[in-house]
């Protein structure tokens, strides 16, 4: 499912994440990932969005494009959780949404 984010929201997420992948630090082929996927009820709130490079984004969806990642999809999900939890420490509660990754 392709998410149509507004250009302003997309820029705000890139800016918040320092115009680099929040997991590996790459600045190439940046994309926005929904932690709780839209098809599972996730929304376009900044609390649910993270900047990932195309390789990390693919791994977040279970596809290891480059074949040399030592991470699994579960590791990637944990990295995303930790990043967003640190970013929104006081207001981020993904476990309150059982339909997120690992739920249902």
C-alpha positions in Angstrom: 0.0 0.0 0.0 1.5 3.3 -1.0 1.0 6.1 1.5 0.3 9.6 0.2 1.9 11.8 2.8 1.7 15.5 2.3 5.0 17.0 1.2 5.1 19.1 4.4 4.7 16.1 6.6 7.3 14.1 4.6 9.8 17.0 5.0 9.0 17.3 8.7 9.8 13.7 9.3 13.0 13.8 7.2 14.0 17.0 9.2 13.2 15.4 12.5 15.4 12.4 11.7 18.3 14.5 10.4 17.8 13.7 6.7 19.2 10.2 7.3 18.0 6.7 8.0 17.1 6.4 11.6 18.6 2.9 11.8 21.8 2.9 9.8 22.5 6.6 9.1 22.5 6.3 5.3 21.4 9.4 3.4 20.6 7.5 0.2 17.2 6.5 -1.0 15.3 7.8 2.0 11.7 6.7 2.5 9.1 7.1 5.2 8.0 3.9 7.1 4.8 3.5 9.1 5.6 1.6 12.3 1.9 0.5 12.6 1.0 -0.1 8.9 -1.9 1.8 7.5 -3.6 -1.5 6.6 -3.4 -2.4 10.3 -5.0 0.8 11.4 -1.9 3.0 11.6 -2.1 6.7 10.8 0.1 9.4 9.5 1.0 10.8 12.9 4.7 11.7 13.3 4.7 9.2 16.3 4.0 6.4 13.8 6.5 7.5 11.1 10.3 7.0 10.7 12.8 7.8 8.0 14.5 4.6 6.6 16.8 4.0 3.7 15.4 1.7 1.1 17.4 -1.3 2.4 16.3 -0.8 6.0 12.7 -0.2 4.8 12.7 -3.4 2.9 14.1 -5.3 5.9 11.3 -3.7 8.1 8.9 -5.5 5.7 10.9 -8.8 5.9 12.9 -8.5 2.7 16.7 -8.5 2.9 17.7 -6.7 -0.3 21.4 -6.5 0.2 21.9 -9.9 1.8 24.6 -8.7 4.2 22.4 -7.4 7.0 23.1 -9.2 10.2 19.6 -8.0 11.3 16.4 -9.9 11.1 13.0 -8.3 10.6 12.4 -8.6 14.4 15.7 -6.8 15.0 14.6 -4.0 12.7 11.2 -3.7 14.4 13.0 -3.4 17.8 15.3 -0.7 16.4 12.3 1.2 15.2 10.5 0.9 18.5 13.5 2.1 20.4 14.1 5.1 18.1 10.4 6.2 18.3 10.1 5.5 22.0 13.2 7.6 22.7 11.9 10.4 20.4 8.5 10.5 22.0 9.4 9.2 25.4 6.5 10.8 27.3 3.7 10.2 24.7 4.5 7.0 22.7 2.6 3.9 23.7 2.6 1.4 20.8 1.7 -1.5 23.0 -1.7 0.1 23.5 -2.5 -0.8 19.9 -2.6 -4.6 19.6 -3.0 -4.4 15.8 0.6 -3.1 15.4 3.5 -5.3 14.3 3.5 -8.5 16.4 -0.3 -8.0 17.1 -3.2 -9.8 15.6 
